[in-house]
Amino acid sequence: MSRTLWARPEQQAPPMDEEQRLRELGYQPVLARRMGSFGNFAISFSVISILSGCMTLYGFGLGTGGPAVMMWGWLGVGLFVLCVGLALAEVTSAYPTSGALYYMADRLGGRRWGWYTGWLNLLGLLGAIAGIDYGAALFTGAFLNLRFGFEPTPGSTFVIFLCILLLHAVLNLFGVRLVSVLNSISVWWHLTGVAVIVGALAIVPDRHQSAEFVFTEFVNDTGWSSPFYVAAVGLLLAQYTFSGYDASAHLSEETSNASVSAAKGIVRAIWVSWVAGFALLAGLTFAIQDYAGTQNSATGVPPAQILLDALGSGGASALLLVVIVAQLFCGNAEVAAASRMVFAFSRDNALPGSALWRKVSSRTQTPANAVWLSVAVAAVLAAPSLYSATAYGAVTAINVIGITPAYAIPVYLRLRAGNRFRPGPWSLGRWSKPVGWIAVVWVAVVTVLFCLPQKAPVTIDSMNYAVIALAVVLVLASVWWYVARRSYGTPAPYGNAREQAEISEGIV
């Protein structure tokens, strides 16, 4: 009998042998299982990173619905995302592998379901690296502007972005233990950072906005006339921030007691981020001194202007450093998650050059080539920012519409499977179906929303290129399917010795 969410501690089953469970699922263990339960939670919390998502898209939110949509949208989106996370955690408990979403889809729906889920998941993860690290580059430029008068340009920002990518690649090459330590530090850095920022903005400024302004002020700078449409598009801030929690699943082959720890890691990361993120958004919005000045900040980053107006140059610079370090933690965690997805997808021969990307270092037991591929593709995805001011919004939308459908597919297939699905030790019990259907419907809605144009009139500069990126990936995935379909495939449960030996050859 599977344990439900509400089982008493004495009813819990003892931790299973995760290495044996992985073999039962068809894979030979080759990654080091050095991450604990807190570390697994920490990586998803670090990837969600409210100090990255909320801060980098705050300026977007100011013009697409304003304070009302940011505040109420955060609460509503967070509730629906928690349903998605709960449903995904249940499936993760049954299939704790680095492949995560695509492996679940393959097992529950067949090879094609797994194939397309994998490509969507990969697009979202690589888009997330680009979005997170480019956001960190923007904030770094704002900091340099405050302290040294540096004028951020698209070219200089892109150079900073490439330096950040290189840093994250190098850190990830040292192994999962360092990644786990950094993520654990990241949790406390984020929570303490939010407390310090909100506390400073509450105490220091002489003037604050009213509660009526914070919770009811609607601003529309999009060019669209429909308030409903603008509010819907404005949900991107919250939905973009609430992504990446599948990192717990991708690191499950490196986590102790993964069948429970990875599931709990997903859910905990979402609800802790939900609470802390609301406090952060409220603190920033109450402290706005000049709305138009904040939107048109010389720093290029509206939250930096809020800190500058409220706290002065010294205080703003100090808190910007807090945000930048949090964003660096976030990007590092995302590179870890994306590289494990590249490794797992290559292990099943789904990527061009799979034999290269699935190699694992014998010294660190880390998929080093997968790390380099992840940061290289992220650099390419962010390259249009050199030419278009709206490209960053498109990159964040790519992340959302790539990764969010990939969350729902395993959940939908689990619902379709009915009693054929065998839950792991962490289960929703009788709540599985209602929570699952809420999750699937919500994902369908937001996927459509974030393919829509964000500004009017629609021009080459203002077009939402996320839908084009999604279409290109689906076309390429379809073409590659006909090339690689004979070699692609997750191993059968209880993979035989020959299959396991072939996988082990990837250790170098």
Residue, then its C-alpha position, 0 to 999 in steps of 0.5 A: m500500500s502506497r503511503t499517502l501525504w497524510a500518513r503518520p511517520e510510523q506508517q512510512a515504509p523504510p527507505m528503499d535501495e535506490e541503486q537497486r530501484l534504478r536497476e529495476l528501471g533499466y539503468q546501471p548507476v553511474l552517477a555519485r549519490r552524494m545529495g541528501s534530502f535538503g540538498n535535493f529541495a535546495i536545487s529546485f528552490s535555487v532554480i525557482s529563485i524568487l530573487s532571479g525570476c521576480m526581480t528580472l521580470y519585475g519591469f515586465g510586470l510594471g507595464t503588463g497589468g502593474p501591481a494588481v496583476m503582479m500581486w494577485g497573479w502571484l497568489g493565483v499562479g502559485l496555487f495552480v503551480l502547487c497542484v502541478g508540483l504535487a501531481l508531478a511529485e507523485v510520478t517522480s516518486a515512481y520513476p526517480t531517474s535523471g531523465a525525469l519527465y521524458y522517462m515518465a512519459d515513455r513508461l506511461g505513454g510509449r516512445r513517442w510521448g517520451w521523445y517529444t516530452g524530452w525535447l520540450n523539457l530540454l528546450g525549457l531547461l536550456g532556455a532557463i539557463a539563458g534567461i537566468d544568466y542573462g538576467a544576472a548579467l543585466f543586474t550586474g550591469a545595473f550594479l556597475n552603473l550605480r557604483f562606477g557609472f558604467e553604461p550597460t549596452p547590449g554588447s557589454t551585457f552579453v559579454i558579462f553573460l558569457c562570463i557567468l556561463l563560463l563560471h557556472a560550467v566550471l563550478n559544475l565540473f567539480g561534481v555534485r557534492l559542490v553543487s549540493v553545498l552551493n545549493s544549500i547555501s543558496v536556500w539561506w541566502h535567498l531567504t535571508g536576502v528576501a528578509v533583508i530587502v523587504g525589511a530595509l524597504a519597509i523601514v528606511p523610506d519615509r513614504h510608501q504606496s498605499a495598500e489600495f495601490v499595491f493590490t488594485e492599481f492596473v497599468n497597461d503599457t502593452g498597446w492592447s486594449s483588453p484588460f483581460y488580455v493584458a492581465a493574462v499576459g502579465l501572469l508570465l512574471a509568476q509562471y516564469t519564476f515558478s519553473g525549474y522545480d523538475a530539477s529535484a527529479h533530474l538530480s534523483e540519481e544523485t540523491s539518497n532515498a530519491s523516491v521520497s526525497a525528490a518528490k518532497g523536494i519539488v513540493r517544498a521548493i514551490w510552497v516556500s517560494w510562493v510565500a517568500g516571493f509574495a513578501l518580496l513583490a509586496g516589499l518592492t511595490f510598497a516602496i515604489q517612489d516614482y512609477a514612471g521613473t522606475q520603469n525608465s530607470a537609467t540602470g536598465v533594471p526597475p528593481a534597482q531604481i526602487l532600491l536606489d530611490a528608497l535606500g540611496s546609492g550605498g544601500a541599493s548597491a549592497l542589496l543589488l549584490v545580494v540579488i546578483v549572488a542569488q541569481l548566480f546560485c540559481g544559474n548554477a543550479e539550472v546548469a546542473a539540472a539541464s546537464r543531467m537532462v542532456f546526459a539522460f537523453s543522450r544515454d537513451n540515444a535521443l540527441p545528435g552525438s549522444a555518445l559524446w554527451r553521455k560520457v561521465s568523468s570517472r574522477t568526479q562522476t559528472p557528465a562534463n560534456a553535457v555541462w559544456l553543451s548546456v551552456a553553449v546552447a544557452a549562449v546561442l539562445a540569448a544571442p538575439s538580445l544583441y539586436s532586439a530589446t524584446a528578446y529577453g522576454a522571448v527567452t523567458a517565454i521559451n523557458v515557460i512554454g517549453i518546460t511547462p507542457a513537459y510537466a503536464i504530459p507525465v501527469y496526463l499519462r498517469l491519469r490516463a493509465g488509471n490503475r495501471f500506474r503503480p505509485g511510489p512511496w510518496s503518493l497523493g492517494r485519493w487526491s491524485k485525480p482531482v489535483g492531476w486534472i487541475a494541473v493538466v488544465w492549468v498547463a494547457v491554459v498557460t501554454v496558449l497564453f505565452c504563445l500570444p504577442q505581448k505588445a501591440p502593434v505586432t512588429i519584428d521587434s515586438m513579436n513573441y518569438a517563443v512560439i517560433a522557437l517552440a515550432v522549430v524544436l517540434v519540427l526538428a524533434s519530428v525530423w530527428w525522430y525518423v533518423a534516430r527512432r531505431s536507436y532511441g529507447t529507454p531500457a526495459p525495466y530490469g535492463n539486462a547485463r548487456e544493456q547495463a554494460e553498454i551504459s557503463e562504457g560511457i564512464v571515462 
